[in-house]
Amino acid sequence: MKTNKWHVISDERETPRGASLRHPSPFTCHTFAFTLIELLVVISIMGIIAALAVPALKNMGKSNVQAGAARQFLDDVGRARQLAISDHTTVYMLFVKTNFWLESLPGSPPAGALFTTPGQLVVATNLAASQMNGYTFISLRSAGDQPGQGKCRYLAPWQSLPAGTFIAQQKFQQSPNLPFYIYGNNITYSVYGFCVTNTIPFPTQDSPPPSSVYPVAQFYQLPYIAFNYLGQLTFDGLNLAWRDEYIPLAQGTVSPAINVNTKTATLGSANNTSPSVNETPPGNSTNTMYNIVHIDRVTGRATLEYQHVQ
């Protein structure tokens, strides 16, 4: 019986019988190890990257909060305007000033004395935690009211801007006839203080009217903006129709005085209840990072004026 010493394989190479061709398996695993020094170097690099990224992430979060506050405020100013047009009336957007329960005129009531029901006192206490960032919508008369017999209506619950944002303090402190200035790139904004009204029941629509002991002119001067039935800015009969409204938004905190027993905001004397107001970074409402809600006096439409230093 004859046998062949050689046999032919598929790639036409000849091998002796019994010899084998060894090809590396495609599933062969090769493992590599890190030295301790290499591992420490990688960890160090990751630590440096994290240290550089954290401040940027924090600033991004602050920017998101500020952008969210501006968007909410723009939408709510637009809502006040739309309510005035749809109800064919004047709608007030009323704001919560600091120490709203106190007045400096002689003969004014003691702190909180005008909140005559437990419900009103609860609302006022809650608003003490929303100083400079709380607001609501109010109309003094609506369609269907008899002439001369309009009824005040709160059109929405009290609400607040997102935590970490508030309306700039100067807007509440400055006279409506004397501006303060915000300087931007090739533009200067003349920002007047809020106008105030003392014709609105506060802090609820069923709050009692002023009495002969405490006449209306002596308490609750409430800051506001208002829109007439055409959606235009109106100023309660004041001759201010020539000006637009600018409302600067600040980034930071307004910390009210706290009752140590109840852990809630407290109403009391001005010496121990004025809130602590801090802009972070300092002055951001009027210089390097201002966000100003601009309301056109004729159309009543609101836009955002802003500046961010690179």
TIGU-199415 format. One record per residue (C-alpha): residue number from 1; x, z, y. Coordinates in steps of 0.1 Angstrom, whole numbers, plus 5000, padded with zeros to 4 digits. Each point is the difference from the previous one (the first is absolute). Example, Ala and Ser with C-alpha at 12.3 -4.5 7.8 and 13.67 -1.06 7.14 Angstrom:
<sites>
SITE   n    X    Z    Y
SITE   1 5123 5078 4955
SITE   2 5014 4993 5034
</sites>
This chain:
<sites>
SITE   n    X    Z    Y
SITE   1 5000 5000 5000
SITE   2 5014 4989 5033
SITE   3 4999 5021 5030
SITE   4 5008 4992 5036
SITE   5 5027 5020 5016
SITE   6 4986 4993 5034
SITE   7 4964 4999 5013
SITE   8 4988 4985 5033
SITE   9 4982 5022 5026
SITE  10 4977 4988 5027
SITE  11 5027 4998 5028
SITE  12 5020 4977 4977
SITE  13 5029 5025 4996
SITE  14 5012 5007 4965
SITE  15 5006 5034 4986
SITE  16 5012 5011 4967
SITE  17 4974 5012 4976
SITE  18 4995 5037 5004
SITE  19 5011 5001 5036
SITE  20 4975 5011 5025
SITE  21 4994 4991 5037
SITE  22 4995 5031 5022
SITE  23 4980 4994 5032
SITE  24 4993 5028 5024
SITE  25 4964 5011 4999
SITE  26 4980 4994 5032
SITE  27 4987 5036 4995
SITE  28 5034 5016 5000
SITE  29 5000 5029 5026
SITE  30 5030 5007 5021
SITE  31 5001 5035 5017
SITE  32 5019 5009 5031
SITE  33 5007 5036 5012
SITE  34 5004 5013 5036
SITE  35 5028 5024 5007
SITE  36 4991 5032 5018
SITE  37 5017 4988 5032
SITE  38 4980 4968 5000
SITE  39 4968 5020 4996
SITE  40 5009 5023 5029
SITE  41 5008 4970 5022
SITE  42 4966 4985 4993
SITE  43 4982 5033 5007
SITE  44 5019 5003 5033
SITE  45 4990 4965 5011
SITE  46 4964 5007 4992
SITE  47 5001 5032 5020
SITE  48 5015 4982 5030
SITE  49 4972 4973 4998
SITE  50 4973 5027 4998
SITE  51 5014 5018 5030
SITE  52 5000 4969 5021
SITE  53 4965 4990 4988
SITE  54 4981 5033 5006
SITE  55 5000 5000 5038
SITE  56 4988 4964 5000
SITE  57 4972 5009 4976
SITE  58 4990 5030 5022
SITE  59 4999 4978 5031
SITE  60 4979 4975 4980
SITE  61 4975 5027 4991
SITE  62 4998 5011 5037
SITE  63 4995 4964 5011
SITE  64 4972 4996 4974
SITE  65 4983 5031 5013
SITE  66 5003 4989 5036
SITE  67 4987 4965 4992
SITE  68 4971 5015 4980
SITE  69 4991 5022 5030
SITE  70 5001 4971 5024
SITE  71 4978 4979 4977
SITE  72 4975 5028 4995
SITE  73 4998 5006 5038
SITE  74 4996 4963 5008
SITE  75 4972 4997 4975
SITE  76 4982 5031 5014
SITE  77 5003 4989 5036
SITE  78 4985 4967 4988
SITE  79 4973 5019 4982
SITE  80 4990 5019 5032
SITE  81 4998 4967 5019
SITE  82 4979 4985 4973
SITE  83 4976 5030 4999
SITE  84 4995 4996 5038
SITE  85 4991 4963 4996
SITE  86 4978 5004 4970
SITE  87 4981 5030 5014
SITE  88 4999 4985 5035
SITE  89 5012 5033 5015
SITE  90 5031 5018 5012
SITE  91 5022 5015 4972
SITE  92 5026 5026 5007
SITE  93 5031 5005 4978
SITE  94 5006 5037 5006
SITE  95 5034 5016 4994
SITE  96 5011 5036 4991
SITE  97 5023 5013 5027
SITE  98 5023 5031 4996
SITE  99 4983 5034 5006
SITE 100 4966 4983 5005
SITE 101 4983 5033 4998
SITE 102 5017 5013 5031
SITE 103 4994 4991 5037
SITE 104 5020 5012 5030
SITE 105 4972 5001 5025
SITE 106 4987 5034 5012
SITE 107 4969 5012 4983
SITE 108 5006 4980 4968
SITE 109 4989 5016 4967
SITE 110 5024 5018 4977
SITE 111 5016 4980 4972
SITE 112 4975 4988 4975
SITE 113 4970 5017 5017
SITE 114 4981 4968 5003
SITE 115 5000 4993 4962
SITE 116 4968 5019 4994
SITE 117 4993 4993 4964
SITE 118 5022 5004 4969
SITE 119 4999 4962 4994
SITE 120 5013 4993 5035
SITE 121 5027 5025 4996
SITE 122 5011 4985 4967
SITE 123 5001 4965 5016
SITE 124 5020 5013 5030
SITE 125 5025 5018 4977
SITE 126 5005 4968 4980
SITE 127 5005 4980 5032
SITE 128 5027 5025 5010
SITE 129 5020 4985 4972
SITE 130 4994 4965 5013
SITE 131 5013 5005 5036
SITE 132 5013 4967 5014
SITE 133 4991 4980 4969
SITE 134 4962 5006 4995
SITE 135 4972 4978 5013
SITE 136 4964 4989 4995
SITE 137 4974 4976 5014
SITE 138 4970 5011 5021
SITE 139 4971 4983 5019
SITE 140 4979 5017 5026
SITE 141 4970 4978 4994
SITE 142 4990 4974 4975
SITE 143 4974 4972 4998
SITE 144 4965 5015 4999
SITE 145 5008 5031 5022
SITE 146 4976 5005 5028
SITE 147 5013 4993 5035
SITE 148 5018 5031 5014
SITE 149 4996 5017 4966
SITE 150 5031 4988 4981
SITE 151 5012 5021 4971
SITE 152 5037 5006 4992
SITE 153 5009 4988 4965
SITE 154 5033 5005 4981
SITE 155 5004 4966 4983
SITE 156 5027 5011 4975
SITE 157 5016 5033 4987
SITE 158 5031 5012 5018
SITE 159 5031 4983 4985
SITE 160 5038 5000 5005
SITE 161 5029 4977 5000
SITE 162 5023 5001 4970
SITE 163 5022 5031 4996
SITE 164 5033 4996 5020
SITE 165 4984 4980 5028
SITE 166 4981 5010 5032
SITE 167 4991 4987 5035
SITE 168 5029 5006 5024
SITE 169 4998 5033 5019
SITE 170 5004 4984 5034
SITE 171 4967 4981 4995
SITE 172 4981 5033 5000
SITE 173 5020 5016 5028
SITE 174 5003 4973 5025
SITE 175 4974 4994 5027
SITE 176 4978 4970 4996
SITE 177 5011 4989 5035
SITE 178 5037 5005 4996
SITE 179 5019 4981 4973
SITE 180 5031 5007 4979
SITE 181 5022 4971 4990
SITE 182 5012 4985 4967
SITE 183 5028 4975 5003
SITE 184 5003 4972 4975
SITE 185 5019 4967 4998
SITE 186 4994 4983 5033
SITE 187 4968 5019 5005
SITE 188 4988 5033 5014
SITE 189 4967 5016 4989
SITE 190 4981 5022 5025
SITE 191 4982 5025 4978
SITE 192 4973 5021 5017
SITE 193 4987 5032 4985
SITE 194 4966 5002 4983
SITE 195 4969 5001 5021
SITE 196 4979 5031 4992
SITE 197 4963 5007 4998
SITE 198 4979 5032 5000
SITE 199 4967 4985 4990
SITE 200 5003 5000 4962
SITE 201 4990 5029 4977
SITE 202 5030 5013 4981
SITE 203 5011 5005 4973
SITE 204 4967 4988 4984
SITE 205 4970 4981 5014
SITE 206 4978 5031 4997
SITE 207 5024 5022 5020
SITE 208 4980 5019 5027
SITE 209 4999 4986 5036
SITE 210 5019 5019 5027
SITE 211 4983 5031 5014
SITE 212 4997 5013 5035
SITE 213 5028 5025 4991
SITE 214 5024 4972 4989
SITE 215 4991 4968 5019
SITE 216 5010 4967 4986
SITE 217 5027 4993 5026
SITE 218 5020 5030 4987
SITE 219 5007 4991 4964
SITE 220 5007 4974 4974
SITE 221 5016 4972 5019
SITE 222 5002 4976 4971
SITE 223 5025 4971 5000
SITE 224 4984 4966 4991
SITE 225 5000 4962 5001
SITE 226 4966 4983 5002
SITE 227 4985 4965 4994
SITE 228 4969 4987 5016
SITE 229 4973 4978 4984
SITE 230 5022 4969 5007
SITE 231 5029 5015 4981
SITE 232 5020 5005 5032
SITE 233 5019 5031 5011
SITE 234 4979 5023 5022
SITE 235 5011 5032 5018
SITE 236 4968 5020 5007
SITE 237 4994 4986 5034
SITE 238 5037 5004 5011
SITE 239 5015 4972 5020
SITE 240 5025 4991 4973
SITE 241 4987 4966 4988
SITE 242 5033 4984 5012
SITE 243 5022 5015 4973
SITE 244 5006 4996 4963
SITE 245 5003 5030 4976
SITE 246 5033 5009 4983
SITE 247 5001 5026 4973
SITE 248 5035 5008 4987
SITE 249 5003 5013 4964
SITE 250 5027 5025 4991
SITE 251 5018 5008 4968
SITE 252 5005 5037 4992
SITE 253 4979 5031 4996
SITE 254 4975 5021 5020
SITE 255 5000 5035 4984
SITE 256 4971 5022 5012
SITE 257 5002 5038 5001
SITE 258 4989 5015 4967
SITE 259 4980 5031 4993
SITE 260 5022 5020 4977
SITE 261 4971 5014 4981
SITE 262 4979 4969 4994
SITE 263 5029 4975 5001
SITE 264 4979 4977 5022
SITE 265 5004 4988 5036
SITE 266 4989 5027 5024
SITE 267 4981 5000 5033
SITE 268 5013 5026 5025
SITE 269 5019 5005 5032
SITE 270 5023 4972 5013
SITE 271 5030 5022 4997
SITE 272 5000 5000 4962
SITE 273 4980 4970 4989
SITE 274 5016 4970 5017
SITE 275 5012 4976 4973
SITE 276 5036 4991 4994
SITE 277 5004 4963 5007
SITE 278 5031 4982 4986
SITE 279 5008 4963 5001
SITE 280 5023 4988 4973
SITE 281 5023 4985 5011
SITE 282 4996 5015 5035
SITE 283 4983 4978 5025
SITE 284 4990 4973 4975
SITE 285 4966 4995 5017
SITE 286 5015 4989 5033
SITE 287 5035 4985 4992
SITE 288 5017 4986 4970
SITE 289 4971 4997 4975
SITE 290 4968 4999 5021
SITE 291 4967 4989 4986
SITE 292 4974 4994 5027
SITE 293 4964 4991 4994
SITE 294 4990 4977 5028
SITE 295 4963 4996 5008
SITE 296 4991 4971 5023
SITE 297 4976 5012 5028
SITE 298 4979 4968 5000
SITE 299 4997 4991 4963
SITE 300 5004 5035 4986
SITE 301 5022 4986 4972
SITE 302 5030 5021 4988
SITE 303 5034 4988 4991
SITE 304 5033 5017 4991
SITE 305 5030 5000 5023
SITE 306 5031 5012 4982
SITE 307 5038 5001 5001
SITE 308 5026 5009 4974
SITE 309 5036 5002 5009
SITE 310 5022 4983 4974
</sites>
